[in-house]
Amino acid sequence: MKNVIIVGAGVAGELLEEDIKNNHSDINVIGFVDDNSCFDEKHILGLIDQLPSITQKYKIDEIIVALPSADGELMRKILLNLLNNKIPVKLIPRTQETINKNLVAYGNVKNFSCEDFLGRAFRKSDTNLLSSIYANKRVFITGGVGSIGSEIVRQLLDLDVEQVIVYDSSELATFNLDQRLREQNIAPERYKLIIGNIVNRQKIDRAISEENPDIIFHAAAYKHVYLMENNIDEAIMNNVIGTKNVIDAAIKNKIKNFVFISTDKVVNPTSIMGATKKLGEFYIKQFSDSLTKFDIVRFGNVINSNGSVLPLFEYQLDRYKYLTVTHKDVKRFFMSIREAAQLVISCLIRRDYGEIYILNMGELIKIYEIAQCLIRSKNSIVGEDVKINIIGLKKGEKMVEELFTESEMKNMEITELNNVYRLKSYDKCPKNINDIVSELGDLVISSAAQAEMRRYLHDVFDGIKMHS
């Protein structure tokens, strides 16, 4: 007989207990654990903070979390209270179907994934409204085979767009996306794959002219902070010159809507990546009167995206049995790829163009805490089965990320979209943006030293450190 406890004494917990009693005679539900004091009639064993003593007292073999609407903070609290034991922890899937239809059964319980202890509870966007915006539209996506770009592609195809045109420089990733879309039986005429680099001004202009899309999502960028610190010329060419090429082509070809996918690293930039993305924002803001309507969407780290710490953690856990964290107090924002893509797509619901939208990334989370939760979610003990090594901050890395500057914070405004804010006013470029872009381009073309390019960016953004 397996002794289990259920964390969560609400409707999902009740349904789970009923299913176990009716269909699983080999499982004994000892009781519930819940921080909510209103469940007086149920067999509540204690609070979540008491999990260590409860599991020991009742000789628990398995813990099942039945909180499908809970956010990641509560899930982390549960895992962090179980760091010193290896009792298997599973949960009811946190899906829309589970929430709406109360489809709860022991046979459906699953292991924890990173999204479960980091992401917010799933919220279905207004698909009817989105469909009315995107139906029969042609949408062009740069960087469309990356983690965010490819998710935008998949969601747009679900919204009955006429065609999605994917423009990306990675042959392998383009091939992989094509294979996935074929496996999903997406009609080949509904998407087109173009291998090309945004730095190639003639090609991106020709592609946009020939395809004549209604909407462009510009997701192509170099995003790895520490790699760009020593490859400043490439960061400039891709994130500044390449972005200029896409924007100029959109204006020239009178594209109706353009969405630039930015990053929280642009706030008081201390890294080359953040500085070059900020210049992309500045370049866009000068075109407030153009026929092309520009929007900027800014967000932080996305769970399991390319460049996120989580794929690295998974790799290290599988191969080395240790995780590396730069500092115990480093904090980051996290959001699931699916949620990030939904919010980016949803921004066109608003008709107030020329905005900078900031996605509500939730709370800042310590990377060290994420490492602990990941280890525990694999039924391992931190320090005993898997060590966490502190390796020191990387070049250009901040202790705590920001989504807006102090001046921008005073100009934040809630929108009618869930978890989306807008800036009512913006930072001004410290000098003429066209001069900056031209001069940076000249530095790259002349093969200037990395130190010279860094010095130039430091003169624009004094947060850029002058190390080599």
C-alpha positions as CSV (number, residue, x, y, z in Angstrom):
1,M,0.0,0.0,0.0
2,K,1.4,3.4,-1.0
3,N,0.9,6.3,1.4
4,V,0.3,9.6,-0.4
5,I,-0.6,13.1,0.7
6,I,-2.3,15.7,-1.5
7,V,-1.1,19.3,-1.4
8,G,-4.2,21.4,-2.1
9,A,-7.6,20.7,-0.5
10,G,-9.7,22.5,-3.1
11,V,-11.8,21.1,-5.9
12,A,-8.9,19.4,-7.7
13,G,-7.7,17.8,-4.5
14,E,-11.2,16.5,-3.8
15,L,-11.6,15.0,-7.2
16,L,-8.1,13.4,-7.0
17,E,-8.9,11.8,-3.7
18,E,-12.2,10.5,-5.0
19,D,-10.5,9.0,-8.1
20,I,-7.9,7.3,-6.0
21,K,-10.5,5.8,-3.6
22,N,-12.6,4.5,-6.5
23,N,-9.9,3.3,-8.9
24,H,-6.7,2.7,-7.1
25,S,-7.0,0.3,-4.2
26,D,-3.3,0.1,-3.7
27,I,-3.0,3.8,-2.8
28,N,-3.9,5.2,0.6
29,V,-4.6,9.0,0.8
30,I,-3.4,10.0,4.3
31,G,-4.8,13.5,4.1
32,F,-4.3,17.0,2.7
33,V,-1.7,19.8,3.2
34,D,-3.0,23.3,2.5
35,D,-2.3,26.9,3.7
36,N,-6.0,27.8,3.4
37,S,-7.7,27.5,6.7
38,C,-11.2,27.3,5.3
39,F,-11.1,23.5,4.7
40,D,-12.1,22.6,8.3
41,E,-14.1,19.6,7.4
42,K,-11.3,17.8,5.6
43,H,-8.4,15.9,7.0
44,I,-5.9,18.7,6.9
45,L,-2.5,17.5,8.2
46,G,-0.9,20.9,8.3
47,L,0.6,23.8,6.3
48,I,3.0,23.6,3.4
49,D,5.8,24.8,5.7
50,Q,5.2,21.7,7.8
51,L,5.7,19.3,4.9
52,P,9.1,18.0,6.3
53,S,7.6,16.8,9.6
54,I,4.3,15.6,8.0
55,T,6.1,13.4,5.5
56,Q,8.3,11.9,8.2
57,K,5.5,11.4,10.7
58,Y,3.2,9.6,8.3
59,K,5.9,7.7,6.3
60,I,4.7,9.2,3.0
61,D,5.7,7.4,-0.2
62,E,4.5,10.1,-2.7
63,I,3.4,13.7,-2.7
64,I,0.8,14.9,-5.2
65,V,0.3,18.6,-5.8
66,A,-3.4,19.3,-6.8
67,L,-3.2,23.1,-7.4
68,P,-3.7,23.5,-11.2
69,S,-4.4,27.3,-10.9
70,A,-1.4,28.0,-8.6
71,D,1.5,30.2,-9.7
72,G,5.1,29.3,-9.8
73,E,5.8,31.0,-6.5
74,L,3.6,28.5,-4.6
75,M,5.1,25.6,-6.5
76,R,8.6,26.7,-5.5
77,K,7.5,27.0,-1.9
78,I,6.4,23.4,-2.0
79,L,9.7,22.1,-3.5
80,L,11.9,24.3,-1.3
81,N,10.2,22.7,1.8
82,L,11.1,19.3,0.5
83,L,14.8,19.8,-0.2
84,N,16.0,17.4,2.4
85,N,14.2,14.3,1.2
86,K,13.7,12.3,-2.0
87,I,10.0,11.5,-1.8
88,P,8.6,11.6,-5.3
89,V,6.7,14.8,-6.0
90,K,4.1,14.9,-8.8
91,L,1.3,17.2,-9.8
92,I,-2.0,17.5,-11.5
93,P,-1.3,19.1,-15.0
94,R,-1.6,22.9,-14.9
95,T,-3.5,23.1,-18.2
96,Q,-6.5,25.1,-19.4
97,E,-8.4,21.8,-19.8
98,T,-7.8,20.7,-16.3
99,I,-8.9,24.1,-14.9
100,N,-12.0,24.5,-17.1
101,K,-13.3,20.9,-17.1
102,N,-12.0,19.6,-13.8
103,L,-10.4,16.7,-15.6
104,V,-8.6,15.3,-12.6
105,A,-7.4,11.7,-12.2
106,Y,-4.4,10.0,-10.7
107,G,-3.6,8.5,-14.0
108,N,-2.9,12.0,-15.4
109,V,-0.4,13.1,-12.7
110,K,3.0,14.1,-14.0
111,N,6.5,15.0,-13.0
112,F,7.4,18.7,-12.5
113,S,8.7,20.7,-15.4
114,C,10.5,24.1,-15.2
115,E,7.3,25.8,-16.4
116,D,5.4,24.4,-13.4
117,F,7.6,26.1,-10.7
118,L,8.4,29.3,-12.8
119,G,5.5,30.1,-15.0
120,R,2.2,31.6,-14.1
121,A,-1.0,29.6,-14.3
122,F,-2.1,29.2,-17.9
123,R,-4.5,31.9,-19.2
124,K,-6.2,31.5,-22.6
125,S,-5.9,34.6,-24.6
126,D,-8.9,36.0,-26.5
127,T,-8.5,33.8,-29.5
128,N,-11.7,35.1,-31.2
129,L,-10.4,38.7,-31.1
130,L,-6.9,37.6,-32.2
131,S,-8.3,35.6,-35.1
132,S,-10.2,38.6,-36.3
133,I,-6.9,40.6,-36.4
134,Y,-4.7,37.9,-38.0
135,A,-7.2,35.9,-40.2
136,N,-6.1,36.0,-43.9
137,K,-3.1,38.2,-43.1
138,R,0.4,37.6,-44.4
139,V,3.0,37.8,-41.6
140,F,6.8,38.0,-42.0
141,I,9.0,37.0,-39.1
142,T,12.7,37.6,-38.9
143,G,14.5,35.1,-36.6
144,G,11.5,32.9,-37.1
145,V,13.2,29.6,-36.4
146,G,14.5,30.7,-32.9
147,S,12.7,29.7,-29.7
148,I,10.4,32.8,-29.6
149,G,10.1,33.2,-33.3
150,S,9.1,29.6,-34.0
151,E,6.5,29.7,-31.2
152,I,5.0,32.8,-32.8
153,V,4.9,30.9,-36.1
154,R,3.0,28.1,-34.5
155,Q,0.5,30.3,-32.8
156,L,-0.1,32.4,-35.9
157,L,-0.8,29.3,-37.9
158,D,-3.5,28.4,-35.3
159,L,-5.0,31.9,-35.9
160,D,-5.8,31.2,-39.6
161,V,-3.3,33.6,-41.1
162,E,-3.1,33.3,-44.8
163,Q,0.7,32.6,-44.8
164,V,3.7,33.0,-42.4
165,I,7.0,33.9,-44.1
166,V,9.9,32.9,-42.0
167,Y,13.3,34.6,-42.6
168,D,16.3,33.3,-40.8
169,S,20.0,32.6,-41.3
170,S,20.2,29.2,-39.7
171,E,19.8,26.4,-42.3
172,L,19.7,23.7,-39.7
173,A,17.0,25.4,-37.5
174,T,15.0,26.2,-40.6
175,F,15.1,22.6,-41.6
176,N,14.0,21.5,-38.1
177,L,11.1,23.9,-38.1
178,D,10.0,22.6,-41.6
179,Q,10.0,19.1,-40.3
180,R,7.9,20.0,-37.2
181,L,5.4,21.8,-39.3
182,R,5.2,18.9,-41.7
183,E,4.6,16.5,-38.8
184,Q,1.7,18.7,-37.7
185,N,0.2,18.4,-41.2
186,I,0.4,22.2,-41.8
187,A,-0.4,22.8,-45.4
188,P,2.8,23.8,-47.3
189,E,1.2,26.8,-48.9
190,R,0.5,28.3,-45.4
191,Y,4.2,28.9,-44.7
192,K,7.3,29.9,-46.6
193,L,10.9,29.5,-45.4
194,I,13.6,31.9,-46.6
195,I,17.2,31.5,-45.6
196,G,18.8,34.9,-45.3
197,N,20.6,37.3,-43.1
198,I,19.1,40.7,-42.0
199,V,22.6,42.2,-42.5
200,N,22.1,41.6,-46.3
201,R,20.2,44.8,-47.0
202,Q,19.4,44.0,-50.6
203,K,18.0,40.5,-49.8
204,I,15.8,41.6,-46.8
205,D,14.5,44.5,-48.9
206,R,13.7,42.2,-51.8
207,A,12.1,39.6,-49.6
208,I,9.8,42.1,-47.9
209,S,9.0,43.7,-51.3
210,E,8.1,40.4,-53.0
211,E,6.2,38.9,-50.1
212,N,4.3,42.1,-49.3
213,P,3.3,41.1,-45.7
214,D,0.7,42.9,-43.7
215,I,2.7,42.5,-40.5
216,I,6.4,42.1,-39.6
217,F,7.7,40.6,-36.4
218,H,11.4,41.4,-36.0
219,A,12.8,38.7,-33.7
220,A,16.2,38.2,-35.2
221,A,19.0,39.3,-32.8
222,Y,22.2,38.2,-31.1
223,K,21.0,37.6,-27.5
224,H,23.8,36.0,-25.5
225,V,25.1,38.7,-23.3
226,Y,28.6,37.4,-22.5
227,L,29.3,36.3,-26.1
228,M,28.6,39.7,-27.4
229,E,31.0,41.3,-25.0
230,N,33.9,40.0,-27.1
231,N,32.1,40.1,-30.5
232,I,31.1,43.8,-30.5
233,D,31.3,44.1,-34.3
234,E,28.8,41.2,-34.8
235,A,26.4,42.7,-32.2
236,I,26.5,46.0,-34.0
237,M,26.1,44.5,-37.4
238,N,23.2,42.2,-36.5
239,N,21.4,44.1,-33.7
240,V,21.9,47.7,-35.1
241,I,22.6,47.6,-38.8
242,G,20.5,44.5,-39.4
243,T,17.6,46.0,-37.5
244,K,18.0,49.2,-39.5
245,N,17.8,47.2,-42.7
246,V,14.5,45.5,-41.7
247,I,12.9,48.8,-40.5
248,D,14.0,50.7,-43.7
249,A,12.6,47.9,-45.9
250,A,9.3,48.0,-44.0
251,I,8.9,51.7,-44.4
252,K,10.0,51.6,-48.1
253,N,7.5,48.9,-48.9
254,K,4.7,50.6,-46.8
255,I,4.2,47.6,-44.5
256,K,1.2,48.3,-42.2
257,N,2.4,46.9,-38.9
258,F,5.9,46.3,-37.5
259,V,6.6,44.7,-34.0
260,F,10.2,44.9,-32.7
261,I,10.9,42.2,-30.0
262,S,13.2,43.9,-27.5
263,T,14.7,42.9,-24.1
264,D,14.9,44.0,-20.5
265,K,18.7,44.3,-21.1
266,V,18.0,47.7,-22.8
267,V,17.3,49.3,-19.4
268,N,20.3,51.2,-18.2
269,P,22.4,48.9,-20.5
270,T,25.6,47.6,-19.0
271,S,26.2,45.0,-21.8
272,I,27.0,45.3,-25.5
273,M,23.9,43.2,-26.3
274,G,21.6,45.5,-24.2
275,A,23.2,48.7,-25.7
276,T,22.8,47.5,-29.3
277,K,19.1,46.5,-28.7
278,K,18.5,49.9,-27.1
279,L,19.8,51.5,-30.3
280,G,17.3,49.5,-32.2
281,E,14.5,51.0,-30.1
282,F,15.9,54.5,-30.6
283,Y,16.0,54.0,-34.3
284,I,12.4,53.0,-34.4
285,K,11.1,55.9,-32.3
286,Q,12.1,58.4,-34.9
287,F,9.4,57.1,-37.3
288,S,6.3,58.0,-35.3
289,D,4.8,59.6,-38.4
290,S,5.5,56.9,-40.9
291,L,2.8,54.9,-42.7
292,T,4.2,51.8,-41.1
293,K,3.0,51.6,-37.5
294,F,5.7,50.5,-35.1
295,D,5.4,48.8,-31.7
296,I,8.1,47.6,-29.4
297,V,7.6,44.7,-27.0
298,R,10.2,44.3,-24.2
299,F,10.5,41.3,-21.9
300,G,13.0,39.3,-19.9
301,N,14.2,35.8,-19.7
302,V,12.0,33.1,-21.3
303,I,11.9,29.6,-19.8
304,N,13.8,27.2,-22.0
305,S,14.4,29.7,-24.8
306,N,17.8,29.7,-26.6
307,G,20.2,31.4,-24.3
308,S,18.1,30.8,-21.1
309,V,19.8,29.3,-18.1
310,L,17.4,26.4,-17.9
311,P,18.6,24.3,-20.9
312,L,22.1,24.7,-19.6
313,F,20.9,23.4,-16.2
314,E,19.2,20.4,-17.7
315,Y,22.3,19.6,-19.7
316,Q,24.6,19.9,-16.7
317,L,22.2,17.9,-14.5
318,D,22.1,15.1,-17.0
319,R,25.8,15.0,-17.8
320,Y,27.8,16.3,-14.8
321,K,25.5,16.1,-11.8
322,Y,26.3,19.7,-10.9
323,L,24.8,23.0,-11.8
324,T,26.7,26.3,-12.1
325,V,25.3,29.6,-10.8
326,T,27.2,32.9,-11.2
327,H,26.1,34.3,-7.8
328,K,23.8,33.2,-5.0
329,D,21.8,36.5,-5.2
330,V,21.5,37.0,-9.0
331,K,17.8,37.5,-9.8
332,R,16.0,37.3,-13.2
333,F,12.5,37.5,-14.6
334,F,11.1,34.4,-16.2
335,M,8.2,33.6,-18.5
336,S,7.2,30.6,-20.6
337,I,7.8,30.7,-24.3
338,R,4.2,30.1,-25.0
339,E,3.1,33.0,-22.7
340,A,5.7,35.3,-24.2
341,A,4.6,34.6,-27.8
342,Q,1.0,35.0,-26.8
343,L,1.6,38.4,-25.3
344,V,3.7,39.6,-28.3
345,I,0.9,38.5,-30.7
346,S,-1.7,40.1,-28.5
347,C,-0.2,43.6,-28.6
348,L,-1.7,44.3,-32.0
349,I,-5.2,44.1,-30.4
350,R,-4.5,47.7,-29.2
351,R,-4.8,50.3,-31.9
352,D,-2.5,52.9,-30.2
353,Y,0.6,52.3,-32.4
354,G,4.1,53.6,-31.7
355,E,4.2,52.2,-28.2
356,I,6.7,50.4,-26.1
357,Y,5.0,47.5,-24.4
358,I,6.4,45.8,-21.4
359,L,5.3,42.3,-20.5
360,N,4.6,41.7,-16.9
361,M,7.3,39.1,-16.2
362,G,6.0,38.5,-12.7
363,E,8.5,38.5,-9.8
364,L,12.2,38.5,-9.8
365,I,13.5,35.0,-8.9
366,K,16.9,34.0,-7.6
367,I,18.7,31.7,-10.1
368,Y,20.1,29.8,-7.1
369,E,16.5,29.0,-6.0
370,I,15.6,27.8,-9.4
371,A,18.6,25.5,-9.3
372,Q,17.4,24.1,-6.0
373,C,13.9,23.5,-7.3
374,L,15.1,21.9,-10.5
375,I,17.3,19.4,-8.5
376,R,14.4,18.6,-6.1
377,S,11.9,18.2,-9.0
378,K,14.2,15.4,-10.2
379,N,13.8,13.7,-6.7
380,S,17.5,14.5,-5.8
381,I,19.0,16.3,-2.8
382,V,21.0,19.5,-3.3
383,G,24.6,19.1,-2.2
384,E,24.3,15.4,-1.8
385,D,23.2,14.1,-5.2
386,V,23.8,17.3,-7.2
387,K,26.1,20.2,-6.2
388,I,25.5,23.9,-7.1
389,N,28.8,25.6,-7.9
390,I,29.1,29.4,-7.7
391,I,31.4,30.6,-10.5
392,G,31.2,34.4,-10.4
393,L,29.4,37.0,-12.6
394,K,30.1,37.0,-16.3
395,K,31.1,40.0,-18.3
396,G,28.2,42.5,-18.7
397,E,26.0,40.5,-16.3
398,K,23.8,42.4,-13.8
399,M,22.9,41.1,-10.4
400,V,19.3,42.1,-10.9
401,E,17.5,42.8,-14.2
402,E,15.2,45.7,-14.8
403,L,12.3,46.1,-17.3
404,F,12.3,49.9,-17.2
405,T,14.3,52.9,-16.0
406,E,13.3,55.0,-13.0
407,S,12.0,57.7,-15.3
408,E,10.1,55.1,-17.3
409,M,8.6,53.7,-14.2
410,K,6.7,56.9,-13.5
411,N,5.2,56.7,-17.0
412,M,3.9,53.1,-16.8
413,E,0.3,52.5,-17.7
414,I,-1.8,49.4,-17.5
415,T,-3.5,48.3,-20.7
416,E,-6.6,46.3,-21.3
417,L,-4.4,43.3,-22.1
418,N,-3.6,40.8,-19.3
419,N,0.0,41.3,-18.1
420,V,0.9,44.0,-20.7
421,Y,1.9,47.6,-19.7
422,R,2.8,50.5,-21.9
423,L,5.2,53.4,-21.5
424,K,3.6,56.8,-21.8
425,S,6.9,58.4,-22.5
426,Y,10.4,57.1,-23.3
427,D,14.1,57.7,-22.8
428,K,15.6,60.1,-25.4
429,C,18.6,59.1,-27.4
430,P,21.6,61.1,-26.1
431,K,22.7,62.0,-29.6
432,N,21.4,61.8,-33.1
433,I,20.5,58.1,-33.7
434,N,21.3,58.2,-37.4
435,D,24.7,59.6,-36.7
436,I,25.3,56.8,-34.1
437,V,24.2,54.1,-36.6
438,S,26.3,55.5,-39.4
439,E,29.4,55.9,-37.2
440,L,29.1,52.4,-35.7
441,G,28.8,51.0,-39.2
442,D,31.9,52.8,-40.3
443,L,33.8,51.4,-37.3
444,V,32.8,47.8,-38.2
445,I,33.6,48.3,-41.9
446,S,37.0,49.7,-41.1
447,S,37.7,46.7,-38.9
448,A,38.2,49.0,-35.9
449,A,39.5,47.4,-32.7
450,Q,36.9,45.9,-30.2
451,A,38.2,48.5,-27.6
452,E,37.4,51.4,-30.0
453,M,33.8,50.1,-30.6
454,R,33.4,49.6,-26.9
455,R,34.6,53.1,-26.2
456,Y,32.1,54.5,-28.6
457,L,29.2,52.6,-27.0
458,H,30.4,53.7,-23.6
459,D,30.2,57.4,-24.7
460,V,26.5,56.8,-25.6
461,F,25.7,54.6,-22.6
462,D,27.9,55.2,-19.6
463,G,26.9,51.9,-18.0
464,I,29.0,50.1,-20.6
465,K,32.2,49.0,-18.8
466,M,35.6,49.8,-20.4
467,H,37.0,46.3,-19.8
468,S,38.4,44.5,-22.8
